[in-house]
Amino acid sequence: MKNIEENKLKKLLEIIPSYPALRIAHFSDSGEKMTEILSNFCQERGYEYQINCTDPSFYDAMYSKYKDTKTVKPVKFTLERPRYMIQGKLYEYLFVTSIIEEEMRSDFLRKAHGIIKNAGNILIFLPKGSREERYNWMALLEEHYYVASNTIDDLFENYDVLISKKMHGWGDLR
């Protein structure tokens, strides 16, 4: 992951209301600056932050950095696992900065749907200006029962952010 502008990420985090005991999950394969900003944000508010590290060396770095932090939990994670549910926890916000290969995206969204609370949000960070990739993701999101998809394309220098809400009360119960 390319560096992300701290002040702009903090501006994006303003969409998260100041409710008690929120949970945020993050699928990441790199980008220590972003995890640092998110972990500080969660620690300040008493939120739980789980970093699903999809790269083993990134997991090693995150584990050594956050092993003594109670609200931040790095997890060694493979996208190929059959289910993403861990200890029955549901998350209000799911950040995705890992590279998800095109052939795996549909399966990823289906599994991610199960760990997001009803009406929770998924935020997918895409390379700046990649309109075809954005439209492909939006079609898949709709297919997998996510609604109200929007893109923030003028905030970050290197990324567009695709935000979508988990439709509650509907969906494939696979």
Buried (B, 14 or more C-beta within 10 A) or exposed (E): BEEBBEEBBEEBBEEBEEEEEBBBBBBBBBBBBBBBBBBBBBBEBEBBBBBBBBBEEBBEBBBEBBEEEEBBBBBBBEBEEEEBEBEEEBBBBBBBBBBBEEEEBBBBBBBBBBBBBEEBBBBBBBEEEEEEBBEBBBEBBEEBBBEEBEBBBEEBEBBBBBBBBBBEEEBEEE
